[in-house]
Amino acid sequence: MRCPFCHKDQADRVLDTRPAEDGAVVRRRRQCKACNRRFTTYERVETTTIRVIKKDGTRVPFDRSRIQSGLQRACWKRPVSDKQMDSLISKVEAEIEKNFETEVQSKFIGEQVMQFLRELDQVAYVRFASVYLKFQDVRDFVNEVNSVVEDSNENF
């Protein structure tokens, strides 16, 4: 492990190890032996690389950061923390690993993100849906907002 502060390699010791919230991640608190600064690392179990089949038929390796960038745009100026977004992405990854071995349709990923985001923040959901579902005009927005409002009324 390289210290993020002094950049010394292999000069740290582990102070604490514990599982993170989602269970698929190990959180380690470390201290650099050279500069004595502390930092946290997260370790994920690396599974076989799942390939995503895009709408045009091309196949690309699954990239967690693509979901993250879409979520960051949808959740911009919304009360959604990075921790909540990471948890959402972990849930999507768990669904992919549970249902697929080597390849997954991009449509499945988008639907999973929309499902979990709808539960997390309705405004962010409508923002994400507007891009993912390629809304053409304001009626598409109104229809989606109406469905969110109807679901909210049913739950209360």
C-alpha positions in Angstrom: 0.0 0.0 0.0 1.3 3.4 -0.9 0.8 6.3 1.6 -1.5 8.9 -0.1 0.4 11.7 1.8 4.1 11.0 1.6 3.9 8.3 -1.2 6.1 5.8 0.5 5.4 2.3 -0.6 4.9 -0.6 1.8 5.3 1.7 4.8 2.1 1.4 6.6 0.5 -0.7 9.3 -3.1 -1.7 9.7 -4.7 -0.3 12.9 -8.3 -1.6 12.4 -10.1 -3.9 10.1 -13.9 -4.2 9.9 -16.5 -5.1 7.3 -18.3 -2.1 5.8 -22.1 -1.7 5.7 -22.8 -3.6 2.5 -20.8 -6.7 3.4 -18.9 -6.9 0.2 -16.3 -4.4 1.3 -13.6 -4.5 4.0 -12.6 -1.2 5.6 -9.1 -0.9 6.9 -7.7 2.0 9.0 -4.0 2.4 8.3 -1.1 4.5 9.6 2.0 5.4 7.6 5.2 4.4 9.4 7.1 7.2 7.5 4.9 10.2 8.2 2.6 8.8 10.9 -0.6 10.1 9.1 -3.7 7.9 9.1 -5.9 7.0 6.2 -8.7 4.6 5.3 -8.8 2.0 2.5 -11.7 -0.1 1.2 -11.1 -3.5 -0.3 -13.6 -5.2 -2.6 -13.6 -8.8 -3.5 -12.8 -9.0 -7.2 -15.0 -11.4 -9.1 -14.9 -12.5 -12.7 -15.2 -9.5 -15.0 -18.8 -9.1 -16.1 -19.3 -7.7 -19.5 -22.1 -5.3 -20.3 -24.0 -5.8 -23.5 -24.9 -2.3 -24.7 -27.9 -1.3 -26.8 -25.9 -1.4 -30.0 -24.7 -5.0 -29.2 -21.1 -4.0 -28.3 -19.7 -5.6 -25.1 -17.7 -3.6 -22.6 -16.4 -4.5 -19.1 -18.7 -3.5 -16.2 -17.5 -0.2 -14.8 -18.9 0.9 -11.4 -17.7 4.5 -12.1 -20.1 4.8 -15.0 -23.1 4.2 -12.7 -21.5 6.6 -10.1 -21.1 9.4 -12.6 -24.8 9.1 -13.7 -25.9 9.1 -10.1 -23.8 12.1 -9.3 -25.4 14.1 -12.1 -28.9 12.9 -11.1 -28.3 13.7 -7.4 -26.6 17.0 -7.9 -27.8 19.5 -5.2 -30.0 16.8 -3.7 -29.8 15.5 -0.1 -28.2 12.2 -1.2 -24.8 11.4 0.3 -21.9 9.7 -1.3 -22.4 6.9 1.1 -26.0 6.4 0.0 -24.9 6.4 -3.7 -22.2 3.8 -2.9 -24.8 1.7 -1.2 -27.1 2.0 -4.2 -24.3 1.0 -6.6 -23.4 -2.0 -4.3 -27.1 -3.1 -4.4 -27.0 -3.0 -8.2 -23.8 -4.9 -8.3 -25.2 -7.6 -6.0 -28.3 -7.9 -8.2 -26.0 -8.3 -11.3 -23.9 -11.0 -9.5 -27.0 -12.8 -8.3 -28.6 -13.0 -11.7 -25.8 -13.1 -14.2 -22.5 -14.9 -14.5 -20.6 -13.4 -17.4 -22.7 -10.9 -19.3 -25.6 -8.5 -18.5 -27.7 -6.3 -20.6 -27.3 -2.5 -20.0 -31.1 -2.3 -19.8 -31.1 -4.5 -16.7 -28.5 -2.2 -15.0 -30.5 0.9 -15.9 -33.7 -0.6 -14.6 -32.0 -1.6 -11.3 -30.5 1.9 -10.8 -33.9 3.5 -11.5 -35.7 1.1 -9.0 -33.3 1.8 -6.2 -33.0 5.5 -7.0 -36.8 5.9 -6.9 -36.8 4.6 -3.3 -33.9 6.9 -2.4 -34.8 10.3 -3.9 -37.8 10.9 -6.2 -36.3 14.1 -7.8 -33.0 12.4 -8.6 -35.1 9.5 -10.0 -36.9 11.8 -12.4 -33.6 13.4 -13.5 -32.0 10.0 -14.1 -35.1 8.7 -15.9 -35.2 11.7 -18.1 -31.8 10.8 -19.5 -32.1 7.0 -19.3 -35.6 6.9 -20.9 -34.7 9.7 -23.4 -37.7 12.0 -22.6 -38.6 13.9 -25.8 -40.8 16.6 -24.4 -42.4 18.0 -21.2 -45.3 15.4 -21.4 -42.8 12.6 -20.7 -41.7 14.5 -17.6 -45.3 15.0 -16.5 -46.2 11.4 -17.0 -43.2 10.2 -15.0 -43.8 12.7 -12.2 -47.5 11.7 -12.1 -46.5 8.0 -11.7 -44.1 8.9 -8.8 -46.9 10.9 -7.1 -49.4 8.1 -7.5 -46.9 5.6 -6.0 -46.3 8.1 -3.1 -50.0 8.4 -2.5 -50.4 4.7 -2.4 -47.6 4.3 0.2 -49.1 6.9 2.5 
